[in-house]
Amino acid sequence: MEDPIIWIIIIAFYAPLHFMLPVLFLFIVGDETETIRKQMIRSAVIDAAISMVVAFSLAILLVNYAHVALAMVVLILFMLTPFIRIIKNRRAMQSGRQ
């Protein structure tokens, strides 16, 4: 997996899922106003970008140490990180309403 073409293919399939799942979740679930939803989407995209950079940095490092399976687990787990902030923001908004 030292070939850059392989990593480009992995990123090409990973990035749409990593970015679109949180955005789709925000579109489908929730009763926020349009401006709050746009702010949450912007935050989710920023979180997804940061977590994707960190995930691929760790994955490449792990692959260099011959831990390919662990690298794939890291990539999958980091797909969940944008949802942490979404849930945290939703809870804060709900407690603010009450």
Contact map, one row per residue, 1 for C-alpha under 8 A:
11110110000000000000000000000000000000000000000000000000000000100000000000000000000000000000000000
11110100000000000000000000000000000000000000000000000000000000010000000000000000000000000000000000
11111110000000000000000000000000000000000000000000000000000000000000000000000000000000000000000000
11111111000000000000000000000000000000000000000000000000000000000000000000000000000000000000000000
00111111100000000000000000000000000000000000000000000000000000000000000000000000000000000000000000
11111111110000000000000000000000000000000000000000000000000000000000000000000000000000000000000000
10111111111000000000000000000000000000000000000000000000000000000000000000000000000000000000000000
00011111111100000000000000000000000000000000000000000000000000000000000000000000000000000000000000
00001111111110000000000000000000000000000000000000000000000000000000000000000000000000000000000000
00000111111111000000000000000000000000000000000000000000000000000000000000000000000000000000000000
00000011111111100000000000000000000000000000000000000000000000000000000000000000000000000000000000
00000001111111110000000000000000000000000000000000000000000000000000000000000000000000000000000000
00000000111111111000000000000000000000000000000000000000000000000000000000000000000000000000000000
00000000011111111100000000000000000000000000000000000000000000000000000000000000000000000000000000
00000000001111111110000000000000000000000000000000010000000000000000000000000000000000000000000000
00000000000111111111000000000000000000000000000000000000000000000000000000000000000000000000000000
00000000000011111111100000000000000000000000000000000000000000000000000000000010000000000000000000
00000000000001111111110000000000000000000000000100010000000000000000000000000010000000000000000000
00000000000000111111111000000000000000000000100110000000000000000000000000000000000000000000000000
00000000000000011111111100000000000000000000000000000000000000000000000000000000000000000000000000
00000000000000001111111110000000000000000000000000000000000000000000000000000000000000000000000000
00000000000000000111111111000000000000001001100000000000000000000000000000000000011000000000000000
00000000000000000011111111100000000000001001100000000000000000000000000000000000000000000000000000
00000000000000000001111111110000000000000000000000000000000000000000000000000000000000000000000000
00000000000000000000111111111000000000000000000000000000000000000000000000000000000000000000000000
00000000000000000000011111111100000010011000000000000000000000000000000000000000000000000000000000
00000000000000000000001111111100000010000000000000000000000000000000000000000000000000000000000000
00000000000000000000000111111100000000000000000000000000000000000000000000000000000000000000000000
00000000000000000000000011111110000000000000000000000000000000000000000000000000000000000000000000
00000000000000000000000001111111000000000000000000000000000000000000000000000000000000000000000000
00000000000000000000000000001111100000000000000000000000000000000000000000000000000000000000000000
00000000000000000000000000000111110110000000000000000000000000000000000000000000000000000000000000
00000000000000000000000000000011111110000000000000000000000000000000000000000000000000000000000000
00000000000000000000000000000001111111000000000000000000000000000000000000000000000000000000000000
00000000000000000000000000000000111111100000000000000000000000000000000000000000000000000000000000
00000000000000000000000000000001111111110000000000000000000000000000000000000000000000000000000000
00000000000000000000000001100001111111111000000000000000000000000000000000000000000000000000000000
00000000000000000000000000000000011111111100000000000000000000000000000000000000000000000000000000
00000000000000000000000000000000001111111110000000000000000000000000000000000000000000000000000000
00000000000000000000000001000000000111111111000000000000000000000000000000000000000001000000000000
00000000000000000000011001000000000011111111100000000000000000000000000000000000000000000000000000
00000000000000000000000000000000000001111111110000000000000000000000000000000000000000000000000000
00000000000000000000000000000000000000111111111000000000000000000000000000000000000000000000000000
00000000000000000000011000000000000000011111111100000000000000000000000000000000011011000000000000
00000000000000000010011000000000000000001111111110000000000000000000000000000000010000000000000000
00000000000000000000000000000000000000000111111111000000000000000000000000000000000000000000000000
00000000000000000000000000000000000000000011111111100000000000000000000000000000110010000000000000
00000000000000000110000000000000000000000001111111110000000000000000000000000010110000000000000000
00000000000000000010000000000000000000000000111111111000000000000000000000000000000000000000000000
00000000000000000000000000000000000000000000011111111100000000000000000000000000000000000000000000
00000000000000000000000000000000000000000000001111111110000000000000000000000110110000000000000000
00000000000000100100000000000000000000000000000111111111000000000000000000000110000000000000000000
00000000000000000000000000000000000000000000000011111111100000000000000000000000000000000000000000
00000000000000000000000000000000000000000000000001111111110000000000000000000000000000000000000000
00000000000000000000000000000000000000000000000000111111111000000000000001100100000000000000000000
00000000000000000000000000000000000000000000000000011111111100000000000000100000000000000000000000
00000000000000000000000000000000000000000000000000001111111110000000000000000000000000000000000000
00000000000000000000000000000000000000000000000000000111111111000000001001000000000000000000000000
00000000000000000000000000000000000000000000000000000011111111100001011101100000000000000000000000
00000000000000000000000000000000000000000000000000000001111111110000001000000000000000000000000000
00000000000000000000000000000000000000000000000000000000111111111000000000000000000000000000000000
00000000000000000000000000000000000000000000000000000000011111111111011000000000000000000000000000
10000000000000000000000000000000000000000000000000000000001111111111001000000000000000000000000000
01000000000000000000000000000000000000000000000000000000000111111110000000000000000000000000000000
00000000000000000000000000000000000000000000000000000000000011111110000000000000000000000000000000
00000000000000000000000000000000000000000000000000000000000001111111000000000000000000000000000000
00000000000000000000000000000000000000000000000000000000000001111111111000000000000000000000000000
00000000000000000000000000000000000000000000000000000000001001100111111100000000000000000000000000
00000000000000000000000000000000000000000000000000000000000000000011111110000000000000000000000000
00000000000000000000000000000000000000000000000000000000001001000011111111000000000000000000000000
00000000000000000000000000000000000000000000000000000000011101100011111111100000000000000000000000
00000000000000000000000000000000000000000000000000000000001000000001111111110000000000000000000000
00000000000000000000000000000000000000000000000000000000000000000000111111111000000000000000000000
00000000000000000000000000000000000000000000000000000010011000000000011111111100000000000000000000
00000000000000000000000000000000000000000000000000000011001000000000001111111110000000000000000000
00000000000000000000000000000000000000000000000000000000000000000000000111111111000000000000000000
00000000000000000000000000000000000000000000000000000000000000000000000011111111100000000000000000
00000000000000000000000000000000000000000000000000110010000000000000000001111111100000000000000000
00000000000000001100000000000000000000000000000100110000000000000000000000111111110000000000000000
00000000000000000000000000000000000000000000000000000000000000000000000000011111111100000000000000
00000000000000000000000000000000000000000000001100100000000000000000000000001111111110000000000000
00000000000000000000010000000000000000000001101100100000000000000000000000000011111111000000000000
00000000000000000000010000000000000000000001000000000000000000000000000000000001111111100000000000
00000000000000000000000000000000000000000000000000000000000000000000000000000001111111110000000000
00000000000000000000000000000000000000000001001000000000000000000000000000000000111111111000000000
00000000000000000000000000000000000000010001000000000000000000000000000000000000011111111100000000
00000000000000000000000000000000000000000000000000000000000000000000000000000000001111111110000000
00000000000000000000000000000000000000000000000000000000000000000000000000000000000111111111000000
00000000000000000000000000000000000000000000000000000000000000000000000000000000000011111111100000
00000000000000000000000000000000000000000000000000000000000000000000000000000000000001111111110000
00000000000000000000000000000000000000000000000000000000000000000000000000000000000000111111111000
00000000000000000000000000000000000000000000000000000000000000000000000000000000000000011111111100
00000000000000000000000000000000000000000000000000000000000000000000000000000000000000001111111110
00000000000000000000000000000000000000000000000000000000000000000000000000000000000000000111111111
00000000000000000000000000000000000000000000000000000000000000000000000000000000000000000011111111
00000000000000000000000000000000000000000000000000000000000000000000000000000000000000000001111111
00000000000000000000000000000000000000000000000000000000000000000000000000000000000000000000111111
00000000000000000000000000000000000000000000000000000000000000000000000000000000000000000000011111
